[in-house]
Amino acid sequence: MSVTNNYKNTILILCNVINVIYHLPQIVKTYKTKSVKDFDPYYLFLSNLHSICWVLYGIEDKNNLMIFNSCVSIFSISFVSYYKINYFIIMYNNKKIIINDKNDTTKGETILSVTCEEPL
């Protein structure tokens, strides 16, 4: 193994450690809160596509450390994407229920709101 390969592998190991460290807090937060409202779906899609390209490059370069690094990114982004997709499904189902409730005029009921104020 040449000095260049040792240097390259050292950098890749450092990148792997940093990759795990910066993805872990987001995974934990997403798992605990189940909230992904602030994530743009395009960001998640393009991040996954980016990582898949790096996996393909790592396979072509026969570099297992690069493949591992990109797989960690794919796992992390896919984890958040899973919750984002579930969020969209829940929002779609809730919207469908609200629309159905608004269109339901067969009952003929009216909702009346009454407030009571105490005299001064």
N, CA, C and O atoms as CSV, one atom per row, in Angstrom:
chain,resi,resn,atom,element,x,y,z
A,1,MET,N,N,0.859,-1.170,0.000
A,1,MET,CA,C,0.000,0.000,0.000
A,1,MET,C,C,0.906,1.234,0.000
A,1,MET,O,O,1.857,1.326,0.776
A,2,SER,N,N,0.596,2.149,-0.860
A,2,SER,CA,C,1.422,3.343,-0.981
A,2,SER,C,C,1.030,4.399,0.050
A,2,SER,O,O,-0.009,4.297,0.702
A,3,VAL,N,N,1.866,5.393,0.180
A,3,VAL,CA,C,1.606,6.486,1.116
A,3,VAL,C,C,0.336,7.233,0.704
A,3,VAL,O,O,-0.430,7.675,1.559
A,4,THR,N,N,0.118,7.372,-0.588
A,4,THR,CA,C,-1.070,8.073,-1.088
A,4,THR,C,C,-2.332,7.341,-0.664
A,4,THR,O,O,-3.305,7.980,-0.262
A,5,ASN,N,N,-2.338,5.997,-0.745
A,5,ASN,CA,C,-3.510,5.218,-0.324
A,5,ASN,C,C,-3.743,5.335,1.177
A,5,ASN,O,O,-4.891,5.412,1.615
A,6,ASN,N,N,-2.668,5.350,1.978
A,6,ASN,CA,C,-2.815,5.511,3.422
A,6,ASN,C,C,-3.419,6.876,3.743
A,6,ASN,O,O,-4.305,6.990,4.590
A,7,TYR,N,N,-2.934,7.900,3.063
A,7,TYR,CA,C,-3.457,9.256,3.260
A,7,TYR,C,C,-4.927,9.323,2.859
A,7,TYR,O,O,-5.747,9.905,3.568
A,8,LYS,N,N,-5.245,8.731,1.734
A,8,LYS,CA,C,-6.618,8.711,1.222
A,8,LYS,C,C,-7.542,7.950,2.177
A,8,LYS,O,O,-8.656,8.393,2.454
A,9,ASN,N,N,-7.081,6.818,2.671
A,9,ASN,CA,C,-7.893,6.028,3.605
A,9,ASN,C,C,-8.077,6.745,4.938
A,9,ASN,O,O,-9.145,6.647,5.541
A,10,THR,N,N,-7.068,7.455,5.406
A,10,THR,CA,C,-7.180,8.223,6.648
A,10,THR,C,C,-8.241,9.306,6.499
A,10,THR,O,O,-9.057,9.512,7.397
A,11,ILE,N,N,-8.225,9.988,5.375
A,11,ILE,CA,C,-9.229,11.020,5.132
A,11,ILE,C,C,-10.622,10.394,5.057
A,11,ILE,O,O,-11.579,10.952,5.594
A,12,LEU,N,N,-10.744,9.254,4.403
A,12,LEU,CA,C,-12.053,8.598,4.295
A,12,LEU,C,C,-12.566,8.115,5.650
A,12,LEU,O,O,-13.764,8.192,5.920
A,13,ILE,N,N,-11.680,7.625,6.491
A,13,ILE,CA,C,-12.088,7.193,7.839
A,13,ILE,C,C,-12.567,8.405,8.632
A,13,ILE,O,O,-13.583,8.333,9.323
A,14,LEU,N,N,-11.844,9.512,8.538
A,14,LEU,CA,C,-12.253,10.739,9.211
A,14,LEU,C,C,-13.619,11.197,8.685
A,14,LEU,O,O,-14.479,11.604,9.466
A,15,CYS,N,N,-13.815,11.130,7.382
A,15,CYS,CA,C,-15.109,11.498,6.789
A,15,CYS,C,C,-16.228,10.587,7.281
A,15,CYS,O,O,-17.342,11.053,7.520
A,16,ASN,N,N,-15.948,9.299,7.434
A,16,ASN,CA,C,-16.949,8.366,7.948
A,16,ASN,C,C,-17.362,8.715,9.369
A,16,ASN,O,O,-18.547,8.695,9.704
A,17,VAL,N,N,-16.385,9.033,10.193
A,17,VAL,CA,C,-16.680,9.389,11.586
A,17,VAL,C,C,-17.516,10.668,11.623
A,17,VAL,O,O,-18.515,10.734,12.339
A,18,ILE,N,N,-17.119,11.668,10.868
A,18,ILE,CA,C,-17.870,12.928,10.822
A,18,ILE,C,C,-19.281,12.688,10.275
A,18,ILE,O,O,-20.249,13.257,10.779
A,19,ASN,N,N,-19.391,11.859,9.261
A,19,ASN,CA,C,-20.689,11.550,8.659
A,19,ASN,C,C,-21.644,10.940,9.679
A,19,ASN,O,O,-22.811,11.324,9.752
A,20,VAL,N,N,-21.155,10.007,10.450
A,20,VAL,CA,C,-21.995,9.379,11.480
A,20,VAL,C,C,-22.357,10.407,12.548
A,20,VAL,O,O,-23.504,10.460,12.991
A,21,ILE,N,N,-21.389,11.222,12.967
A,21,ILE,CA,C,-21.627,12.198,14.022
A,21,ILE,C,C,-22.659,13.241,13.597
A,21,ILE,O,O,-23.522,13.604,14.396
A,22,TYR,N,N,-22.590,13.730,12.361
A,22,TYR,CA,C,-23.531,14.788,12.000
A,22,TYR,C,C,-24.898,14.261,11.589
A,22,TYR,O,O,-25.855,15.035,11.572
A,23,HIS,N,N,-25.031,13.009,11.264
A,23,HIS,CA,C,-26.362,12.456,10.963
A,23,HIS,C,C,-27.091,11.953,12.213
A,23,HIS,O,O,-28.320,11.981,12.265
A,24,LEU,N,N,-26.358,11.504,13.195
A,24,LEU,CA,C,-26.965,10.885,14.374
A,24,LEU,C,C,-27.930,11.795,15.127
A,24,LEU,O,O,-29.023,11.338,15.463
A,25,PRO,N,N,-27.595,13.059,15.414
A,25,PRO,CA,C,-28.556,13.905,16.138
A,25,PRO,C,C,-29.885,14.091,15.389
A,25,PRO,O,O,-30.946,14.140,16.011
A,26,GLN,N,N,-29.824,14.193,14.060
A,26,GLN,CA,C,-31.055,14.363,13.303
A,26,GLN,C,C,-31.906,13.102,13.334
A,26,GLN,O,O,-33.132,13.181,13.412
A,27,ILE,N,N,-31.276,11.959,13.275
A,27,ILE,CA,C,-32.011,10.697,13.352
A,27,ILE,C,C,-32.694,10.578,14.707
A,27,ILE,O,O,-33.869,10.220,14.781
A,28,VAL,N,N,-31.969,10.874,15.774
A,28,VAL,CA,C,-32.540,10.789,17.119
A,28,VAL,C,C,-33.689,11.777,17.280
A,28,VAL,O,O,-34.739,11.420,17.814
A,29,LYS,N,N,-33.503,13.015,16.825
A,29,LYS,CA,C,-34.555,14.026,16.941
A,29,LYS,C,C,-35.786,13.630,16.138
A,29,LYS,O,O,-36.908,13.767,16.625
A,30,THR,N,N,-35.597,13.147,14.931
A,30,THR,CA,C,-36.716,12.727,14.092
A,30,THR,C,C,-37.444,11.552,14.729
A,30,THR,O,O,-38.674,11.507,14.712
A,31,TYR,N,N,-36.709,10.611,15.284
A,31,TYR,CA,C,-37.323,9.447,15.910
A,31,TYR,C,C,-38.136,9.855,17.143
A,31,TYR,O,O,-39.240,9.354,17.360
A,32,LYS,N,N,-37.587,10.760,17.941
A,32,LYS,CA,C,-38.276,11.179,19.166
A,32,LYS,C,C,-39.503,12.029,18.875
A,32,LYS,O,O,-40.567,11.797,19.448
A,33,THR,N,N,-39.365,13.006,17.996
A,33,THR,CA,C,-40.458,13.946,17.753
A,33,THR,C,C,-41.403,13.501,16.650
A,33,THR,O,O,-42.549,13.948,16.599
A,34,LYS,N,N,-40.944,12.639,15.780
A,34,LYS,CA,C,-41.721,12.194,14.608
A,34,LYS,C,C,-42.138,13.392,13.749
A,34,LYS,O,O,-43.127,13.324,13.019
A,35,SER,N,N,-41.387,14.477,13.839
A,35,SER,CA,C,-41.720,15.697,13.123
A,35,SER,C,C,-40.686,15.963,12.036
A,35,SER,O,O,-39.490,16.049,12.311
A,36,VAL,N,N,-41.158,16.091,10.804
A,36,VAL,CA,C,-40.285,16.381,9.671
A,36,VAL,C,C,-40.874,17.487,8.803
A,36,VAL,O,O,-40.583,17.570,7.609
A,37,LYS,N,N,-41.700,18.330,9.406
A,37,LYS,CA,C,-42.371,19.385,8.647
A,37,LYS,C,C,-41.391,20.305,7.927
A,37,LYS,O,O,-41.678,20.766,6.823
A,38,ASP,N,N,-40.246,20.577,8.533
A,38,ASP,CA,C,-39.310,21.551,7.987
A,38,ASP,C,C,-38.413,21.000,6.883
A,38,ASP,O,O,-37.668,21.759,6.261
A,39,PHE,N,N,-38.470,19.723,6.635
A,39,PHE,CA,C,-37.620,19.144,5.606
A,39,PHE,C,C,-38.278,19.260,4.241
A,39,PHE,O,O,-39.438,18.887,4.064
A,40,ASP,N,N,-37.536,19.775,3.294
A,40,ASP,CA,C,-38.023,19.883,1.924
A,40,ASP,C,C,-37.888,18.511,1.250
A,40,ASP,O,O,-36.814,17.910,1.303
A,41,PRO,N,N,-38.944,18.011,0.626
A,41,PRO,CA,C,-38.866,16.706,-0.040
A,41,PRO,C,C,-37.800,16.675,-1.144
A,41,PRO,O,O,-37.182,15.637,-1.378
A,42,TYR,N,N,-37.586,17.805,-1.820
A,42,TYR,CA,C,-36.564,17.854,-2.867
A,42,TYR,C,C,-35.171,17.682,-2.272
A,42,TYR,O,O,-34.310,17.033,-2.865
A,43,TYR,N,N,-34.961,18.261,-1.111
A,43,TYR,CA,C,-33.676,18.093,-0.428
A,43,TYR,C,C,-33.434,16.622,-0.114
A,43,TYR,O,O,-32.348,16.096,-0.358
A,44,LEU,N,N,-34.443,15.970,0.423
A,44,LEU,CA,C,-34.294,14.568,0.784
A,44,LEU,C,C,-34.051,13.704,-0.452
A,44,LEU,O,O,-33.190,12.824,-0.441
A,45,PHE,N,N,-34.812,13.959,-1.512
A,45,PHE,CA,C,-34.643,13.183,-2.741
A,45,PHE,C,C,-33.258,13.393,-3.341
A,45,PHE,O,O,-32.572,12.429,-3.682
A,46,LEU,N,N,-32.846,14.661,-3.472
A,46,LEU,CA,C,-31.546,14.942,-4.076
A,46,LEU,C,C,-30.386,14.459,-3.208
A,46,LEU,O,O,-29.354,14.049,-3.738
A,47,SER,N,N,-30.537,14.501,-1.901
A,47,SER,CA,C,-29.494,13.985,-1.010
A,47,SER,C,C,-29.332,12.486,-1.180
A,47,SER,O,O,-28.214,11.974,-1.213
A,48,ASN,N,N,-30.447,11.788,-1.287
A,48,ASN,CA,C,-30.369,10.345,-1.518
A,48,ASN,C,C,-29.749,10.044,-2.877
A,48,ASN,O,O,-28.911,9.150,-2.992
A,49,LEU,N,N,-30.150,10.775,-3.894
A,49,LEU,CA,C,-29.588,10.579,-5.231
A,49,LEU,C,C,-28.083,10.852,-5.221
A,49,LEU,O,O,-27.308,10.122,-5.839
A,50,HIS,N,N,-27.683,11.900,-4.521
A,50,HIS,CA,C,-26.268,12.250,-4.384
A,50,HIS,C,C,-25.487,11.096,-3.745
A,50,HIS,O,O,-24.418,10.720,-4.225
A,51,SER,N,N,-26.027,10.545,-2.669
A,51,SER,CA,C,-25.340,9.459,-1.962
A,51,SER,C,C,-25.281,8.191,-2.807
A,51,SER,O,O,-24.289,7.462,-2.775
A,52,ILE,N,N,-26.342,7.932,-3.558
A,52,ILE,CA,C,-26.343,6.744,-4.432
A,52,ILE,C,C,-25.265,6.893,-5.503
A,52,ILE,O,O,-24.587,5.921,-5.837
A,53,CYS,N,N,-25.103,8.087,-6.036
A,53,CYS,CA,C,-24.036,8.323,-7.020
A,53,CYS,C,C,-22.662,8.060,-6.414
A,53,CYS,O,O,-21.786,7.493,-7.067
A,54,TRP,N,N,-22.479,8.476,-5.162
A,54,TRP,CA,C,-21.192,8.224,-4.505
A,54,TRP,C,C,-20.977,6.738,-4.244
A,54,TRP,O,O,-19.846,6.258,-4.308
A,55,VAL,N,N,-22.047,6.008,-3.954
A,55,VAL,CA,C,-21.915,4.550,-3.793
A,55,VAL,C,C,-21.452,3.936,-5.113
A,55,VAL,O,O,-20.542,3.107,-5.133
A,56,LEU,N,N,-22.076,4.345,-6.202
A,56,LEU,CA,C,-21.688,3.819,-7.508
A,56,LEU,C,C,-20.232,4.164,-7.838
A,56,LEU,O,O,-19.497,3.347,-8.394
A,57,TYR,N,N,-19.834,5.384,-7.485
A,57,TYR,CA,C,-18.441,5.766,-7.705
A,57,TYR,C,C,-17.506,4.920,-6.843
A,57,TYR,O,O,-16.451,4.485,-7.306
A,58,GLY,N,N,-17.895,4.689,-5.591
A,58,GLY,CA,C,-17.075,3.872,-4.699
A,58,GLY,C,C,-16.953,2.438,-5.191
A,58,GLY,O,O,-15.903,1.812,-5.043
A,59,ILE,N,N,-18.026,1.920,-5.777
A,59,ILE,CA,C,-17.976,0.562,-6.338
A,59,ILE,C,C,-17.021,0.537,-7.528
A,59,ILE,O,O,-16.210,-0.379,-7.668
A,60,GLU,N,N,-17.125,1.550,-8.380
A,60,GLU,CA,C,-16.235,1.630,-9.543
A,60,GLU,C,C,-14.780,1.787,-9.113
A,60,GLU,O,O,-13.880,1.213,-9.726
A,61,ASP,N,N,-14.552,2.573,-8.051
A,61,ASP,CA,C,-13.199,2.821,-7.544
A,61,ASP,C,C,-12.716,1.690,-6.631
A,61,ASP,O,O,-11.557,1.669,-6.218
A,62,LYS,N,N,-13.612,0.754,-6.323
A,62,LYS,CA,C,-13.311,-0.367,-5.408
A,62,LYS,C,C,-12.829,0.142,-4.052
A,62,LYS,O,O,-11.824,-0.322,-3.512
A,63,ASN,N,N,-13.579,1.116,-3.515
A,63,ASN,CA,C,-13.204,1.732,-2.251
A,63,ASN,C,C,-14.332,1.498,-1.241
A,63,ASN,O,O,-15.361,2.173,-1.268
A,64,ASN,N,N,-14.115,0.532,-0.356
A,64,ASN,CA,C,-15.139,0.161,0.618
A,64,ASN,C,C,-15.441,1.269,1.624
A,64,ASN,O,O,-16.580,1.397,2.075
A,65,LEU,N,N,-14.451,2.060,1.978
A,65,LEU,CA,C,-14.682,3.143,2.927
A,65,LEU,C,C,-15.612,4.207,2.342
A,65,LEU,O,O,-16.463,4.746,3.050
A,66,MET,N,N,-15.455,4.505,1.073
A,66,MET,CA,C,-16.324,5.471,0.417
A,66,MET,C,C,-17.740,4.911,0.307
A,66,MET,O,O,-18.716,5.637,0.495
A,67,ILE,N,N,-17.846,3.640,0.006
A,67,ILE,CA,C,-19.160,2.989,-0.082
A,67,ILE,C,C,-19.845,3.030,1.276
A,67,ILE,O,O,-21.033,3.339,1.364
A,68,PHE,N,N,-19.098,2.718,2.340
A,68,PHE,CA,C,-19.674,2.744,3.685
A,68,PHE,C,C,-20.160,4.144,4.050
A,68,PHE,O,O,-21.259,4.305,4.581
A,69,ASN,N,N,-19.343,5.155,3.766
A,69,ASN,CA,C,-19.703,6.535,4.064
A,69,ASN,C,C,-21.002,6.922,3.360
A,69,ASN,O,O,-21.885,7.526,3.969
A,70,SER,N,N,-21.114,6.581,2.106
A,70,SER,CA,C,-22.320,6.929,1.351
A,70,SER,C,C,-23.529,6.124,1.824
A,70,SER,O,O,-24.652,6.627,1.811
A,71,CYS,N,N,-23.308,4.894,2.236
A,71,CYS,CA,C,-24.421,4.075,2.748
A,71,CYS,C,C,-24.954,4.633,4.067
A,71,CYS,O,O,-26.157,4.576,4.323
A,72,VAL,N,N,-24.071,5.169,4.899
A,72,VAL,CA,C,-24.520,5.818,6.135
A,72,VAL,C,C,-25.403,7.012,5.792
A,72,VAL,O,O,-26.439,7.226,6.421
A,73,SER,N,N,-24.991,7.784,4.795
A,73,SER,CA,C,-25.807,8.926,4.370
A,73,SER,C,C,-27.150,8.466,3.817
A,73,SER,O,O,-28.185,9.056,4.128
A,74,ILE,N,N,-27.140,7.433,3.012
A,74,ILE,CA,C,-28.390,6.909,2.447
A,74,ILE,C,C,-29.314,6.450,3.564
A,74,ILE,O,O,-30.509,6.742,3.538
A,75,PHE,N,N,-28.777,5.742,4.534
A,75,PHE,CA,C,-29.597,5.269,5.651
A,75,PHE,C,C,-30.201,6.452,6.406
A,75,PHE,O,O,-31.396,6.464,6.699
A,76,SER,N,N,-29.376,7.434,6.716
A,76,SER,CA,C,-29.840,8.585,7.496
A,76,SER,C,C,-30.923,9.364,6.759
A,76,SER,O,O,-31.956,9.701,7.336
A,77,ILE,N,N,-30.688,9.642,5.514
A,77,ILE,CA,C,-31.646,10.424,4.738
A,77,ILE,C,C,-32.909,9.611,4.476
A,77,ILE,O,O,-34.010,10.162,4.468
A,78,SER,N,N,-32.763,8.324,4.266
A,78,SER,CA,C,-33.938,7.466,4.067
A,78,SER,C,C,-34.774,7.380,5.335
A,78,SER,O,O,-36.000,7.298,5.268
A,79,PHE,N,N,-34.123,7.398,6.479
A,79,PHE,CA,C,-34.833,7.377,7.754
A,79,PHE,C,C,-35.726,8.601,7.886
A,79,PHE,O,O,-36.901,8.486,8.234
A,80,VAL,N,N,-35.168,9.767,7.608
A,80,VAL,CA,C,-35.936,11.011,7.669
A,80,VAL,C,C,-37.006,11.012,6.574
A,80,VAL,O,O,-38.127,11.465,6.806
A,81,SER,N,N,-36.671,10.514,5.395
A,81,SER,CA,C,-37.628,10.453,4.284
A,81,SER,C,C,-38.820,9.570,4.621
A,81,SER,O,O,-39.950,9.874,4.238
A,82,TYR,N,N,-38.573,8.480,5.336
A,82,TYR,CA,C,-39.653,7.591,5.753
A,82,TYR,C,C,-40.682,8.361,6.594
A,82,TYR,O,O,-41.886,8.234,6.373
A,83,TYR,N,N,-40.212,9.139,7.536
A,83,TYR,CA,C,-41.116,9.928,8.370
A,83,TYR,C,C,-41.780,11.050,7.567
A,83,TYR,O,O,-42.926,11.413,7.835
A,84,LYS,N,N,-41.064,11.595,6.587
A,84,LYS,CA,C,-41.653,12.633,5.740
A,84,LYS,C,C,-42.794,12.048,4.904
A,84,LYS,O,O,-43.840,12.681,4.757
A,85,ILE,N,N,-42.604,10.869,4.368
A,85,ILE,CA,C,-43.660,10.210,3.583
A,85,ILE,C,C,-44.851,9.898,4.477
A,85,ILE,O,O,-45.996,10.109,4.077
A,86,ASN,N,N,-44.595,9.401,5.677
A,86,ASN,CA,C,-45.696,9.146,6.620
A,86,ASN,C,C,-46.434,10.431,6.961
A,86,ASN,O,O,-47.658,10.427,7.091
A,87,TYR,N,N,-45.708,11.523,7.106
A,87,TYR,CA,C,-46.324,12.823,7.384
A,87,TYR,C,C,-47.261,13.217,6.239
A,87,TYR,O,O,-48.384,13.663,6.478
A,88,PHE,N,N,-46.803,13.054,5.005
A,88,PHE,CA,C,-47.645,13.377,3.851
A,88,PHE,C,C,-48.894,12.499,3.805
A,88,PHE,O,O,-49.981,12.983,3.490
A,89,ILE,N,N,-48.746,11.232,4.113
A,89,ILE,CA,C,-49.894,10.317,4.106
A,89,ILE,C,C,-50.906,10.739,5.163
A,89,ILE,O,O,-52.108,10.775,4.899
A,90,ILE,N,N,-50.422,11.058,6.353
A,90,ILE,CA,C,-51.321,11.487,7.436
A,90,ILE,C,C,-52.020,12.792,7.059
A,90,ILE,O,O,-53.226,12.931,7.261
A,91,MET,N,N,-51.269,13.743,6.515
A,91,MET,CA,C,-51.868,15.019,6.122
A,91,MET,C,C,-52.902,14.813,5.008
A,91,MET,O,O,-53.954,15.452,5.010
A,92,TYR,N,N,-52.603,13.932,4.068
A,92,TYR,CA,C,-53.541,13.648,2.985
A,92,TYR,C,C,-54.820,13.033,3.545
A,92,TYR,O,O,-55.921,13.431,3.166
A,93,ASN,N,N,-54.674,12.067,4.443
A,93,ASN,CA,C,-55.847,11.424,5.034
A,93,ASN,C,C,-56.655,12.402,5.879
A,93,ASN,O,O,-57.885,12.364,5.851
A,94,ASN,N,N,-55.991,13.275,6.627
A,94,ASN,CA,C,-56.701,14.278,7.422
A,94,ASN,C,C,-57.447,15.259,6.528
A,94,ASN,O,O,-58.580,15.637,6.824
A,95,LYS,N,N,-56.819,15.665,5.447
A,95,LYS,CA,C,-57.458,16.587,4.521
A,95,LYS,C,C,-58.687,15.932,3.891
A,95,LYS,O,O,-59.716,16.581,3.703
A,96,LYS,N,N,-58.575,14.669,3.573
A,96,LYS,CA,C,-59.679,13.917,2.991
A,96,LYS,C,C,-60.836,13.821,3.979
A,96,LYS,O,O,-61.998,13.927,3.588
A,97,ILE,N,N,-60.527,13.623,5.239
A,97,ILE,CA,C,-61.570,13.537,6.272
A,97,ILE,C,C,-62.246,14.892,6.437
A,97,ILE,O,O,-63.470,14.960,6.550
A,98,ILE,N,N,-61.461,15.981,6.453
A,98,ILE,CA,C,-62.031,17.322,6.600
A,98,ILE,C,C,-62.933,17.643,5.411
A,98,ILE,O,O,-64.022,18.188,5.591
A,99,ILE,N,N,-62.492,17.310,4.203
A,99,ILE,CA,C,-63.302,17.567,3.008
A,99,ILE,C,C,-64.600,16.766,3.071
A,99,ILE,O,O,-65.663,17.276,2.717
A,100,ASN,N,N,-64.515,15.519,3.518
A,100,ASN,CA,C,-65.718,14.696,3.631
A,100,ASN,C,C,-66.677,15.266,4.672
A,100,ASN,O,O,-67.891,15.228,4.474
A,101,ASP,N,N,-66.154,15.791,5.769
A,101,ASP,CA,C,-67.008,16.378,6.801
A,101,ASP,C,C,-67.708,17.635,6.285
A,101,ASP,O,O,-68.875,17.863,6.605
A,102,LYS,N,N,-67.018,18.446,5.498
A,102,LYS,CA,C,-67.621,19.661,4.965
A,102,LYS,C,C,-68.722,19.345,3.952
A,102,LYS,O,O,-69.700,20.085,3.843
A,103,ASN,N,N,-68.565,18.254,3.218
A,103,ASN,CA,C,-69.538,17.891,2.193
A,103,ASN,C,C,-70.711,17.087,2.754
A,103,ASN,O,O,-71.667,16.807,2.031
A,104,ASP,N,N,-70.649,16.721,4.011
A,104,ASP,CA,C,-71.705,15.900,4.610
A,104,ASP,C,C,-72.842,16.809,5.076
A,104,ASP,O,O,-72.782,17.375,6.168
A,105,THR,N,N,-73.872,16.947,4.250
A,105,THR,CA,C,-75.007,17.797,4.581
A,105,THR,C,C,-76.261,16.974,4.840
A,105,THR,O,O,-77.354,17.533,4.930
A,106,THR,N,N,-76.129,15.679,4.961
A,106,THR,CA,C,-77.307,14.827,5.139
A,106,THR,C,C,-77.876,14.930,6.542
A,106,THR,O,O,-79.063,14.665,6.735
A,107,LYS,N,N,-77.089,15.299,7.511
A,107,LYS,CA,C,-77.561,15.329,8.891
A,107,LYS,C,C,-78.413,16.556,9.173
A,107,LYS,O,O,-79.297,16.504,10.028
A,108,GLY,N,N,-78.172,17.643,8.483
A,108,GLY,CA,C,-78.939,18.856,8.688
A,108,GLY,C,C,-78.667,19.521,10.022
A,108,GLY,O,O,-79.490,20.301,10.501
A,109,GLU,N,N,-77.532,19.229,10.631
A,109,GLU,CA,C,-77.196,19.800,11.931
A,109,GLU,C,C,-76.378,21.062,11.747
A,109,GLU,O,O,-75.584,21.176,10.814
A,110,THR,N,N,-76.581,21.993,12.638
A,110,THR,CA,C,-75.808,23.222,12.631
A,110,THR,C,C,-75.044,23.308,13.931
A,110,THR,O,O,-75.590,23.040,15.002
A,111,ILE,N,N,-73.782,23.682,13.839
A,111,ILE,CA,C,-72.969,23.833,15.036
A,111,ILE,C,C,-73.106,25.267,15.514
A,111,ILE,O,O,-72.896,26.215,14.757
A,112,LEU,N,N,-73.460,25.409,16.774
A,112,LEU,CA,C,-73.661,26.725,17.361
A,112,LEU,C,C,-72.631,26.916,18.456
A,112,LEU,O,O,-72.450,26.041,19.303
A,113,SER,N,N,-71.959,28.048,18.443
A,113,SER,CA,C,-70.959,28.351,19.443
A,113,SER,C,C,-71.504,29.429,20.369
A,113,SER,O,O,-71.915,30.495,19.911
A,114,VAL,N,N,-71.507,29.156,21.663
A,114,VAL,CA,C,-72.019,30.091,22.653
A,114,VAL,C,C,-70.908,30.413,23.630
A,114,VAL,O,O,-70.205,29.528,24.118
A,115,THR,N,N,-70.767,31.704,23.905
A,115,THR,CA,C,-69.773,32.115,24.908
A,115,THR,C,C,-70.519,32.827,26.020
A,115,THR,O,O,-71.581,33.413,25.808
A,116,CYS,N,N,-69.958,32.764,27.174
A,116,CYS,CA,C,-70.583,33.398,28.340
A,116,CYS,C,C,-69.557,34.323,28.975
A,116,CYS,O,O,-68.433,33.923,29.275
A,117,GLU,N,N,-69.968,35.559,29.170
A,117,GLU,CA,C,-69.083,36.513,29.825
A,117,GLU,C,C,-69.700,36.889,31.165
A,117,GLU,O,O,-70.906,37.107,31.280
A,118,GLU,N,N,-68.844,36.959,32.164
A,118,GLU,CA,C,-69.324,37.354,33.492
A,118,GLU,C,C,-69.536,38.854,33.528
A,118,GLU,O,O,-68.746,39.605,32.955
A,119,PRO,N,N,-70.578,39.296,34.186
A,119,PRO,CA,C,-70.789,40.739,34.318
A,119,PRO,C,C,-69.690,41.372,35.167
A,119,PRO,O,O,-69.161,40.732,36.075
A,120,LEU,N,N,-69.354,42.599,34.879
A,120,LEU,CA,C,-68.294,43.290,35.618
A,120,LEU,C,C,-68.764,43.746,36.949
A,120,LEU,O,O,-67.997,44.346,37.703
